[in-house]
Amino acid sequence: MRLCSGLMRLVLVAAATLVSVSCVAPAFNLSQYESKVAKTADEAASALETARLATGSAVRHGLYGVPIEVSLSDSEDILGSIRGTFASVQPPGPAADALRTELLDLLERAGAAVERARIEFKRGQRLVALTSLEQAAPVLRKLQALAERF
């Protein structure tokens, strides 16, 4: 009986830890939400720019492909994580809904561009991969503008 209650406590502590780690702090007002938008946009712009720079360096300087593939994969994972984390933040009111929609759209487009680049780069289509990321330049500029706006 004692083993069972000890095991039950361990399970409850583990469950509580997982719940607390997976929660995202809510945005209680528009100002806090805008701050989260700015931080998220900045992180996403950084991941997109990293992918673009790595791929551009590989194309221009003939760099070995494996580290670039890893960089593209990491950037894609980071963008997915950033999007998931931001999507879980409850907007404080209807005034934030348009901002939420705008950022989620940009995050989706950034992730799609990096995904396409990763696929093409692994296929040996380095120029196509770079073109995919260069075509995402408007997304990058909009992310940077959102990061600077708030």
DOLOZA-480654 format. One line per field, with one value per atom (N, C-alpha, C, CB): residue in one letter; residue number from 1; x, y, z; chain. Coordinates in Angstrom, 1 decimal. Atoms other than C-alpha are relative to their C-alpha. Glycine has a CB too. Example, Ala and Ser with C-alpha at 12.3 -4.5 7.8 and 13.67 -1.06 7.14 Angstrom:
resn = [A  A  A  A  S  S  S  S] .
resi = [1  1  1  1  2  2  2  2] .
px = [0.9  12.3  0.9  -1.0  -0.9  13.7  -0.8  0.4] .
py = [-1.2  -4.5  1.2  0.0  -1.1  -1.1  1.1  0.5] .
pz = [0.0  7.8  0.0  1.2  0.0  7.1  0.8  -1.4] .
chain = [A  A  A  A  A  A  A  A] .
//
This chain:
resn = [M  M  M  M  R  R  R  R  L  L  L  L  C  C  C  C  S  S  S  S  G  G  G  G  L  L  L  L  M  M  M  M  R  R  R  R  L  L  L  L  V  V  V  V  L  L  L  L  V  V  V  V  A  A  A  A  A  A  A  A  A  A  A  A  T  T  T  T  L  L  L  L  V  V  V  V  S  S  S  S  V  V  V  V  S  S  S  S  C  C  C  C  V  V  V  V  A  A  A  A  P  P  P  P  A  A  A  A  F  F  F  F  N  N  N  N  L  L  L  L  S  S  S  S  Q  Q  Q  Q  Y  Y  Y  Y  E  E  E  E  S  S  S  S  K  K  K  K  V  V  V  V  A  A  A  A  K  K  K  K  T  T  T  T  A  A  A  A  D  D  D  D  E  E  E  E  A  A  A  A  A  A  A  A  S  S  S  S  A  A  A  A  L  L  L  L  E  E  E  E  T  T  T  T  A  A  A  A  R  R  R  R  L  L  L  L  A  A  A  A  T  T  T  T  G  G  G  G  S  S  S  S  A  A  A  A  V  V  V  V  R  R  R  R  H  H  H  H  G  G  G  G  L  L  L  L  Y  Y  Y  Y  G  G  G  G  V  V  V  V  P  P  P  P  I  I  I  I  E  E  E  E  V  V  V  V  S  S  S  S  L  L  L  L  S  S  S  S  D  D  D  D  S  S  S  S  E  E  E  E  D  D  D  D  I  I  I  I  L  L  L  L  G  G  G  G  S  S  S  S  I  I  I  I  R  R  R  R  G  G  G  G  T  T  T  T  F  F  F  F  A  A  A  A  S  S  S  S  V  V  V  V  Q  Q  Q  Q  P  P  P  P  P  P  P  P  G  G  G  G  P  P  P  P  A  A  A  A  A  A  A  A  D  D  D  D  A  A  A  A  L  L  L  L  R  R  R  R  T  T  T  T  E  E  E  E  L  L  L  L  L  L  L  L  D  D  D  D  L  L  L  L  L  L  L  L  E  E  E  E  R  R  R  R  A  A  A  A  G  G  G  G  A  A  A  A  A  A  A  A  V  V  V  V  E  E  E  E  R  R  R  R  A  A  A  A  R  R  R  R  I  I  I  I  E  E  E  E  F  F  F  F  K  K  K  K  R  R  R  R  G  G  G  G  Q  Q  Q  Q  R  R  R  R  L  L  L  L  V  V  V  V  A  A  A  A  L  L  L  L  T  T  T  T  S  S  S  S  L  L  L  L  E  E  E  E  Q  Q  Q  Q  A  A  A  A  A  A  A  A  P  P  P  P  V  V  V  V  L  L  L  L  R  R  R  R  K  K  K  K  L  L  L  L  Q  Q  Q  Q  A  A  A  A  L  L  L  L  A  A  A  A  E  E  E  E  R  R  R  R  F  F  F  F] .
resi = [1  1  1  1  2  2  2  2  3  3  3  3  4  4  4  4  5  5  5  5  6  6  6  6  7  7  7  7  8  8  8  8  9  9  9  9  10  10  10  10  11  11  11  11  12  12  12  12  13  13  13  13  14  14  14  14  15  15  15  15  16  16  16  16  17  17  17  17  18  18  18  18  19  19  19  19  20  20  20  20  21  21  21  21  22  22  22  22  23  23  23  23  24  24  24  24  25  25  25  25  26  26  26  26  27  27  27  27  28  28  28  28  29  29  29  29  30  30  30  30  31  31  31  31  32  32  32  32  33  33  33  33  34  34  34  34  35  35  35  35  36  36  36  36  37  37  37  37  38  38  38  38  39  39  39  39  40  40  40  40  41  41  41  41  42  42  42  42  43  43  43  43  44  44  44  44  45  45  45  45  46  46  46  46  47  47  47  47  48  48  48  48  49  49  49  49  50  50  50  50  51  51  51  51  52  52  52  52  53  53  53  53  54  54  54  54  55  55  55  55  56  56  56  56  57  57  57  57  58  58  58  58  59  59  59  59  60  60  60  60  61  61  61  61  62  62  62  62  63  63  63  63  64  64  64  64  65  65  65  65  66  66  66  66  67  67  67  67  68  68  68  68  69  69  69  69  70  70  70  70  71  71  71  71  72  72  72  72  73  73  73  73  74  74  74  74  75  75  75  75  76  76  76  76  77  77  77  77  78  78  78  78  79  79  79  79  80  80  80  80  81  81  81  81  82  82  82  82  83  83  83  83  84  84  84  84  85  85  85  85  86  86  86  86  87  87  87  87  88  88  88  88  89  89  89  89  90  90  90  90  91  91  91  91  92  92  92  92  93  93  93  93  94  94  94  94  95  95  95  95  96  96  96  96  97  97  97  97  98  98  98  98  99  99  99  99  100  100  100  100  101  101  101  101  102  102  102  102  103  103  103  103  104  104  104  104  105  105  105  105  106  106  106  106  107  107  107  107  108  108  108  108  109  109  109  109  110  110  110  110  111  111  111  111  112  112  112  112  113  113  113  113  114  114  114  114  115  115  115  115  116  116  116  116  117  117  117  117  118  118  118  118  119  119  119  119  120  120  120  120  121  121  121  121  122  122  122  122  123  123  123  123  124  124  124  124  125  125  125  125  126  126  126  126  127  127  127  127  128  128  128  128  129  129  129  129  130  130  130  130  131  131  131  131  132  132  132  132  133  133  133  133  134  134  134  134  135  135  135  135  136  136  136  136  137  137  137  137  138  138  138  138  139  139  139  139  140  140  140  140  141  141  141  141  142  142  142  142  143  143  143  143  144  144  144  144  145  145  145  145  146  146  146  146  147  147  147  147  148  148  148  148  149  149  149  149  150  150  150  150] .
px = [0.8  0.0  0.9  -0.9  -0.9  2.8  0.7  1.1  -0.6  4.5  -1.0  0.5  1.0  1.3  -0.2  -1.3  0.2  0.8  1.2  -0.4  -1.2  4.4  0.1  1.3  0.1  4.0  -1.0  -0.3  1.1  0.8  0.5  -1.3  -0.5  2.5  1.0  0.7  -0.9  5.3  -0.7  0.9  0.8  2.8  -0.7  -1.1  0.7  0.9  1.0  -0.7  -1.0  4.1  0.5  1.2  -0.4  5.2  -1.1  0.3  1.1  1.8  -0.1  -1.4  0.0  1.8  1.1  0.0  -1.1  5.2  -0.2  1.3  0.3  4.2  -1.0  -0.4  1.0  1.2  0.5  -1.2  -0.6  3.1  1.0  0.6  -1.0  5.9  -0.7  0.9  0.7  3.4  -0.9  -0.7  0.9  1.4  0.8  -0.5  -0.6  2.1  -0.7  -0.3  0.6  1.6  -1.0  1.2  1.1  -1.6  0.4  -1.3  -0.2  -1.6  -1.3  0.1  1.2  -3.9  -0.5  0.4  0.4  -4.0  0.6  0.3  -0.5  -3.3  1.5  -0.8  -1.4  0.0  0.9  0.3  -0.8  1.3  -0.1  -0.6  0.2  -0.1  0.9  -1.4  -0.9  1.7  1.4  -0.2  -1.4  4.9  0.3  0.2  -0.1  4.4  0.1  -1.1  -0.1  3.8  1.4  -1.1  -1.3  7.0  1.1  0.3  -1.0  9.1  -0.1  -0.1  0.2  7.6  0.4  -1.5  -0.3  8.0  1.6  -0.6  -1.5  11.7  0.6  0.4  -0.6  12.4  -0.2  -0.6  0.3  10.7  0.9  -1.5  -0.9  12.6  1.4  0.0  -1.3  15.8  0.2  0.4  -0.1  15.1  -0.1  -1.2  0.1  14.1  1.3  -1.2  -1.3  17.2  1.1  0.3  -1.0  19.4  0.0  -0.1  0.2  18.0  0.5  -1.5  -0.4  18.5  1.5  -0.7  -1.4  22.0  0.8  0.5  -0.6  23.0  -0.1  -0.6  0.2  21.6  0.7  -1.5  -0.7  23.0  1.5  -0.3  -1.5  26.5  0.3  0.4  -0.3  26.2  0.0  -1.1  0.0  25.3  1.2  -1.4  -1.1  27.8  1.4  -0.1  -1.3  30.7  0.2  0.4  -0.2  30.1  0.2  1.1  -0.2  29.8  -0.5  -0.6  0.5  29.4  -1.4  0.9  1.4  25.8  -0.6  -0.6  0.6  25.2  -0.3  0.8  0.3  25.6  -1.1  1.3  1.1  23.3  -1.3  0.3  1.3  20.7  -0.4  0.2  0.3  20.9  -0.5  1.3  0.4  20.6  -1.4  1.0  1.4  17.5  -1.0  0.0  0.9  15.9  -0.2  0.6  0.2  16.6  -0.8  1.4  0.8  15.2  -1.5  0.5  1.3  12.1  -0.7  -0.1  0.5  11.7  -0.3  1.0  0.1  12.2  -1.3  1.2  1.2  9.5  -1.2  0.1  1.2  7.1  -0.3  0.2  0.2  7.7  -0.5  1.3  0.4  7.4  -1.5  0.8  1.4  4.1  -0.9  -0.2  0.8  2.7  -0.1  0.6  0.0  3.7  -0.9  1.4  0.8  2.2  -1.5  0.5  1.4  -1.0  -0.7  -0.1  0.6  -1.6  -0.3  0.8  0.2  -1.6  -1.4  1.1  1.4  -5.2  0.1  -0.8  0.1  -5.7  -0.9  -0.5  0.8  -7.0  -1.3  0.8  1.3  -9.9  0.0  -0.3  0.2  -11.3  1.0  -1.3  -1.0  -8.8  1.3  0.3  -1.2  -6.0  -0.1  0.6  0.2  -7.6  0.7  -1.5  -0.6  -6.4  1.5  -0.3  -1.4  -2.9  0.4  0.5  -0.3  -3.0  0.0  -1.0  0.1  -4.2  1.1  -1.3  -1.1  -1.5  1.3  0.2  -1.2  1.3  0.0  0.3  0.0  0.1  0.1  -1.4  -0.1  -0.2  1.5  -0.8  -1.4  3.4  0.8  0.5  -0.7  4.6  -0.2  -0.4  0.3  2.9  0.8  -1.5  -0.7  4.4  1.5  -0.3  -1.4  7.9  0.4  0.4  -0.3  7.7  -0.1  -1.0  0.1  6.5  1.2  -1.3  -1.2  9.4  1.2  0.3  -1.2  12.0  -0.2  0.2  0.3  10.3  0.3  -1.5  -0.3  10.4  1.5  -0.7  -1.5  14.1  0.7  0.5  -0.6  15.0  -0.2  -0.6  0.3  13.3  0.9  -1.5  -0.7  14.9  1.5  -0.3  -1.5  18.4  0.4  0.3  -0.3  18.3  0.0  -0.9  0.1  17.4  1.2  -1.3  -1.1  20.5  -0.3  0.5  0.4  18.6  0.2  -1.6  -0.4  20.5  -0.5  1.5  0.5  19.5  -1.5  0.3  1.5  15.8  -0.3  -0.6  0.1  16.2  0.2  0.9  -0.3  17.8  -1.1  1.3  1.1  15.1  -1.3  -0.4  1.1  12.4  0.1  -0.2  -0.3  14.0  0.1  1.3  0.0  14.6  -1.4  0.9  1.3  11.0  -0.8  -0.8  0.7  10.1  0.5  0.4  -0.5  11.9  -1.2  0.8  1.1  8.5  -0.5  -1.1  0.4  7.6  1.0  -0.1  -1.1  10.9  -0.1  1.4  0.2  10.4  -1.2  -0.1  1.2  6.9  0.2  -1.2  -0.3  8.1  0.9  0.7  -0.9  10.9  -0.8  1.1  0.9  8.3  -0.8  -0.8  0.8  6.1  0.8  -0.7  -0.9  9.0  0.4  1.3  -0.4  9.9  -1.2  0.7  1.2  6.3  -0.4  -1.2  0.5  5.7  1.2  -0.9] .
py = [-1.2  0.0  1.3  0.0  -1.1  2.4  0.3  -0.2  -0.1  1.7  0.7  -1.4  -0.5  2.5  1.5  -0.7  -1.5  5.9  0.8  0.2  -0.7  6.8  0.1  -0.7  0.0  5.9  1.0  -1.4  -1.0  7.9  1.4  -0.3  -1.4  11.0  0.3  0.1  -0.2  10.6  0.3  -1.2  -0.2  10.4  1.4  -1.1  -1.3  13.5  1.1  0.1  -1.0  15.5  0.1  -0.3  0.0  14.5  0.7  -1.4  -0.6  15.4  1.5  -0.7  -1.5  18.8  0.7  0.2  -0.6  19.5  0.1  -0.9  -0.1  18.7  1.1  -1.3  -1.0  20.9  1.4  -0.2  -1.3  23.8  0.4  0.1  -0.3  23.5  0.3  -1.1  -0.1  23.3  1.3  -1.2  -1.2  26.4  1.2  0.3  -1.3  29.8  1.1  0.2  -1.1  32.9  0.8  0.9  -0.7  34.6  1.5  -0.1  -1.5  38.2  0.6  0.4  -0.5  40.1  1.3  0.3  -1.3  43.3  0.1  1.2  -0.2  44.6  0.3  1.1  -0.4  46.0  -1.3  1.0  1.2  42.6  -0.9  -0.8  0.8  40.9  0.6  0.0  -0.6  43.4  -0.3  1.5  0.3  42.7  -1.4  0.1  1.3  39.0  -0.1  -0.9  0.0  39.7  0.4  0.9  -0.5  41.7  -1.0  1.3  1.0  39.1  -1.2  -0.5  1.1  36.3  0.3  -0.4  -0.4  38.2  0.1  1.4  -0.1  38.9  -1.3  0.8  1.3  35.3  -0.7  -0.9  0.6  34.2  0.6  0.1  -0.7  36.8  -0.6  1.5  0.5  35.5  -1.4  0.0  1.3  31.9  0.0  -0.9  -0.1  32.8  0.6  0.9  -0.6  35.0  -1.0  1.3  1.0  32.2  -1.0  -0.7  1.0  29.8  0.7  -0.4  -0.7  32.4  0.2  1.4  -0.2  33.2  -1.3  0.7  1.3  29.6  -0.6  -1.1  0.5  28.6  0.9  0.0  -0.9  31.7  -0.2  1.5  0.3  30.9  -1.3  -0.1  1.3  27.3  0.2  -1.0  -0.2  28.5  0.8  0.7  -0.9  31.3  -0.5  1.3  0.4  29.6  -1.5  0.4  1.4  25.9  -0.7  -0.3  0.7  24.9  -1.4  0.8  1.4  21.3  0.0  -0.7  0.0  20.4  -0.4  -0.8  0.6  18.5  1.1  -1.1  -1.1  21.5  0.9  0.8  -0.9  23.6  -0.7  0.4  0.8  20.8  0.0  -1.4  0.0  20.7  1.4  -0.3  -1.4  24.5  0.2  1.0  -0.1  24.4  -0.7  -0.4  0.8  21.7  0.6  -1.5  -0.7  23.5  1.3  0.4  -1.2  26.7  -0.3  0.8  0.4  24.9  -0.5  -1.2  0.4  23.3  1.2  -1.0  -1.2  26.6  0.8  0.9  -0.7  28.3  -0.7  0.2  0.7  25.5  0.1  -1.5  -0.2  25.8  1.4  -0.3  -1.4  29.6  0.2  1.0  -0.1  29.3  -0.7  -0.6  0.7  26.7  0.7  -1.4  -0.7  28.7  1.2  0.4  -1.2  31.9  -0.3  0.9  0.4  30.2  -0.3  -1.1  0.4  29.0  1.2  -1.0  -1.2  32.6  0.5  1.1  -0.5  33.8  1.5  -0.4  -1.5  37.3  0.6  0.3  -0.6  39.7  0.5  1.1  -0.5  40.9  0.1  1.4  -0.1  41.5  0.9  0.4  -0.9  44.3  -0.7  1.2  0.7  41.8  -1.1  -0.6  1.1  39.4  0.2  -0.2  -0.2  41.0  -0.1  1.4  0.1  41.2  -1.5  0.7  1.5  37.5  -0.6  -0.6  0.6  36.6  0.4  0.5  -0.5  38.7  -0.8  1.5  0.7  37.1  -1.4  0.3  1.4  33.6  -0.3  -0.6  0.2  34.0  0.2  1.1  -0.2  35.4  -1.2  1.3  1.1  32.5  -1.2  -0.3  1.1  30.0  0.1  -0.1  -0.2  31.5  -0.1  1.4  0.1  31.7  -1.5  0.7  1.5  28.0  -0.7  -0.5  0.6  27.0  0.3  0.5  -0.3  28.8  -0.8  1.5  0.8  27.1  -1.4  0.3  1.4  23.8  -0.3  -0.4  0.2  24.1  0.1  1.1  -0.1  25.2  -1.2  1.3  1.2  22.3  -1.2  -0.4  1.1  19.8  0.2  0.0  -0.2  21.3  -0.1  1.4  0.1  21.6  -1.4  0.8  1.5  17.9  -0.7  -0.6  0.6  17.1  0.5  0.4  -0.6  19.0  1.2  -1.1  -1.2  21.9  1.3  -0.1  -1.1  24.6  1.3  0.1  -1.3  27.5  0.1  0.1  0.0  26.5  0.3  -1.3  -0.2  26.4  1.5  -0.9  -1.4  29.8  0.9  0.4  -0.8  31.2  0.0  -0.5  0.1  29.9  1.0  -1.4  -0.9  31.8  1.5  -0.4  -1.4  34.9  0.5  0.1  -0.4  35.0  0.2  -1.1  -0.2  35.0  1.4  -1.1  -1.3  38.4  1.0  0.7  -0.9  40.3  -0.5  0.0  0.5  38.0  0.4  -1.6  -0.4  38.7  1.5  -0.3  -1.4  42.4  0.3  0.8  -0.2  42.2  -0.5  -0.7  0.4  40.2  1.0  -1.4  -1.0  42.7  1.3  0.3  -1.2  45.6  -0.3  0.3  0.3  43.8  0.1  -1.3  0.0  43.3  1.4  -0.8  -1.4  47.0  0.9  0.6  -0.8  48.3  0.1  -0.6  -0.1  47.4  0.0  -1.3] .
pz = [0.0  0.0  0.0  1.2  0.0  0.8  -1.3  1.1  1.3  -2.5  -1.0  -0.6  0.9  -4.3  0.2  0.2  -0.2  -2.6  -0.4  1.5  0.4  -3.2  -1.5  0.5  1.4  -6.8  -0.5  -0.6  0.4  -7.0  0.2  0.9  -0.2  -5.6  -1.1  1.4  1.0  -8.1  -1.3  -0.2  1.3  -11.0  0.1  -0.1  -0.2  -9.6  -0.2  1.3  0.1  -9.3  -1.4  0.9  1.4  -12.8  -0.9  -0.5  0.8  -14.2  0.2  0.3  -0.3  -12.4  -0.7  1.5  0.6  -13.7  -1.5  0.2  1.4  -17.3  -0.3  -0.6  0.3  -17.1  0.2  1.0  -0.3  -15.6  -1.1  1.3  1.0  -18.2  -1.4  -0.2  1.3  -21.2  0.0  -0.3  0.0  -20.1  -0.5  1.4  0.4  -21.7  0.8  -1.6  -0.8  -19.6  -0.9  0.5  0.8  -20.7  -0.1  0.7  0.1  -21.9  0.6  -1.6  -0.7  -19.5  -0.6  1.4  0.7  -21.6  -1.4  0.9  1.4  -25.1  0.0  -0.7  0.0  -24.1  0.2  1.2  -0.2  -22.8  -1.3  1.2  1.2  -25.9  -1.1  -0.5  1.0  -28.2  0.3  0.0  -0.4  -26.3  -0.4  1.5  0.5  -27.0  -1.5  0.6  1.4  -30.6  -0.5  -0.6  0.4  -30.9  0.2  0.8  -0.3  -29.2  -0.9  1.5  0.9  -31.3  -1.4  0.0  1.3  -34.5  -0.2  -0.4  0.0  -33.6  -0.1  1.2  0.0  -32.9  -1.3  1.1  1.3  -36.1  -1.1  -0.4  1.0  -38.2  0.1  0.2  -0.2  -36.7  -0.6  1.5  0.6  -37.6  -1.5  0.6  1.4  -41.1  -0.6  -0.4  0.5  -41.6  0.1  0.8  -0.1  -40.3  -1.1  1.4  1.2  -42.9  -1.3  -0.1  1.2  -45.6  -0.1  -0.1  0.0  -44.6  -0.2  1.3  0.1  -44.3  -1.4  1.0  1.4  -47.7  -1.0  -0.3  0.8  -49.3  0.0  0.3  -0.1  -48.0  -0.7  1.5  0.7  -49.2  -1.5  0.4  1.5  -52.7  -0.5  -0.4  0.4  -52.9  0.2  0.7  -0.4  -51.3  -0.1  1.4  0.2  -52.1  1.3  -0.9  -1.3  -48.4  0.0  1.1  -0.1  -47.4  0.4  1.1  -0.1  -47.4  1.4  -1.0  -1.2  -44.1  1.1  0.6  -1.0  -41.7  -0.4  0.3  0.5  -43.9  0.1  -1.5  -0.2  -43.9  1.5  -0.5  -1.4  -40.1  0.4  0.8  -0.3  -39.9  -0.5  -0.7  0.6  -42.2  0.8  -1.5  -0.8  -40.2  1.4  0.2  -1.3  -36.9  -0.2  0.5  0.2  -38.3  -0.2  -1.3  0.3  -39.5  1.4  -1.0  -1.3  -36.0  0.9  0.7  -0.8  -34.3  -0.4  -0.1  0.5  -36.5  0.4  -1.5  -0.5  -35.7  1.4  -0.4  -1.5  -32.0  0.3  0.7  -0.3  -32.1  -0.4  -0.9  0.4  -34.0  1.0  -1.4  -1.0  -31.6  1.3  0.2  -1.3  -28.5  -0.1  0.4  0.1  -29.8  -0.2  -1.2  0.2  -31.0  1.3  -1.0  -1.2  -27.5  0.9  0.7  -0.8  -26.1  -0.3  -0.2  0.2  -25.5  -0.2  1.3  0.2  -27.0  1.1  -1.4  -1.1  -24.3  -0.4  0.6  0.4  -26.4  -1.5  0.6  1.5  -29.9  -0.7  -0.3  0.6  -30.5  -0.4  1.0  0.3  -30.5  -1.1  1.2  1.0  -33.0  -1.3  -0.2  1.4  -36.2  0.1  -0.5  -0.2  -34.8  0.1  1.3  -0.1  -33.9  -1.3  1.0  1.3  -37.3  -0.9  -0.7  0.8  -39.0  0.3  0.2  -0.4  -37.0  -0.3  1.5  0.3  -37.3  -1.5  0.5  1.5  -41.1  -0.4  -0.7  0.3  -41.2  0.5  0.6  -0.6  -39.0  -0.9  1.4  0.9  -41.3  -1.3  -0.3  1.2  -44.4  0.1  -0.6  -0.3  -42.9  0.1  1.3  -0.2  -41.8  -1.4  0.9  1.3  -45.3  -0.9  -0.7  0.8  -47.0  0.4  0.1  -0.5  -44.8  -0.3  1.5  0.3  -45.2  -1.5  0.3  1.4  -49.0  -0.3  -0.9  0.2  -48.8  0.5  0.7  -0.6  -46.6  -1.0  1.3  0.9  -49.0  -1.3  -0.4  1.2  -52.1  0.2  -0.6  -0.3  -50.5  0.1  1.3  -0.2  -49.5  -1.4  1.0  1.3  -53.1  -0.9  -0.7  0.8  -54.3  -0.8  -0.9  0.7  -55.6  0.8  -0.4  -0.8  -53.8  -0.4  0.1  0.5  -56.0  0.2  -1.5  -0.2  -55.8  1.5  -0.4  -1.4  -52.0  0.4  0.8  -0.3  -51.9  -0.6  -0.6  0.6  -54.2  0.9  -1.4  -0.9  -51.9  1.2  0.5  -1.2  -49.0  -0.4  0.7  0.5  -51.1  -0.2  -1.2  0.3  -52.1  1.3  -0.8  -1.4  -48.3  0.6  0.9  -0.5  -48.0  0.5  -1.1  -0.5  -47.7  1.4  -1.0  -1.3  -44.8  1.0  -0.1  -0.9  -43.2  0.4  -0.6  -0.3  -43.5  0.8  -1.4  -0.8  -42.1  1.5  -0.6  -1.4  -39.1  0.7  -0.1  -0.6  -38.5  0.4  -0.9  -0.3  -38.7  1.2  -1.2  -1.2  -36.2  1.3  -0.1  -1.1  -33.9  0.5  -0.3  -0.4  -34.0  0.3  -1.2  -0.2  -33.8  1.5  -0.8  -1.4  -30.2  1.0  0.3] .
chain = [A  A  A  A  A  A  A  A  A  A  A  A  A  A  A  A  A  A  A  A  A  A  A  A  A  A  A  A  A  A  A  A  A  A  A  A  A  A  A  A  A  A  A  A  A  A  A  A  A  A  A  A  A  A  A  A  A  A  A  A  A  A  A  A  A  A  A  A  A  A  A  A  A  A  A  A  A  A  A  A  A  A  A  A  A  A  A  A  A  A  A  A  A  A  A  A  A  A  A  A  A  A  A  A  A  A  A  A  A  A  A  A  A  A  A  A  A  A  A  A  A  A  A  A  A  A  A  A  A  A  A  A  A  A  A  A  A  A  A  A  A  A  A  A  A  A  A  A  A  A  A  A  A  A  A  A  A  A  A  A  A  A  A  A  A  A  A  A  A  A  A  A  A  A  A  A  A  A  A  A  A  A  A  A  A  A  A  A  A  A  A  A  A  A  A  A  A  A  A  A  A  A  A  A  A  A  A  A  A  A  A  A  A  A  A  A  A  A  A  A  A  A  A  A  A  A  A  A  A  A  A  A  A  A  A  A  A  A  A  A  A  A  A  A  A  A  A  A  A  A  A  A  A  A  A  A  A  A  A  A  A  A  A  A  A  A  A  A  A  A  A  A  A  A  A  A  A  A  A  A  A  A  A  A  A  A  A  A  A  A  A  A  A  A  A  A  A  A  A  A  A  A  A  A  A  A  A  A  A  A  A  A  A  A  A  A  A  A  A  A  A  A  A  A  A  A  A  A  A  A  A  A  A  A  A  A  A  A  A  A  A  A  A  A  A  A  A  A  A  A  A  A  A  A  A  A  A  A  A  A  A  A  A  A  A  A  A  A  A  A  A  A  A  A  A  A  A  A  A  A  A  A  A  A  A  A  A  A  A  A  A  A  A  A  A  A  A  A  A  A  A  A  A  A  A  A  A  A  A  A  A  A  A  A  A  A  A  A  A  A  A  A  A  A  A  A  A  A  A  A  A  A  A  A  A  A  A  A  A  A  A  A  A  A  A  A  A  A  A  A  A  A  A  A  A  A  A  A  A  A  A  A  A  A  A  A  A  A  A  A  A  A  A  A  A  A  A  A  A  A  A  A  A  A  A  A  A  A  A  A  A  A  A  A  A  A  A  A  A  A  A  A  A  A  A  A  A  A  A  A  A  A  A  A  A  A  A  A  A  A  A  A  A  A  A  A  A  A  A  A  A  A  A  A  A  A  A  A  A  A  A  A  A  A  A  A  A  A  A  A  A  A  A  A  A  A  A  A  A  A  A  A  A  A  A  A  A  A  A  A  A  A  A  A  A  A  A  A  A  A  A  A  A  A  A  A  A  A  A  A  A  A  A  A  A  A  A  A  A  A] .
//
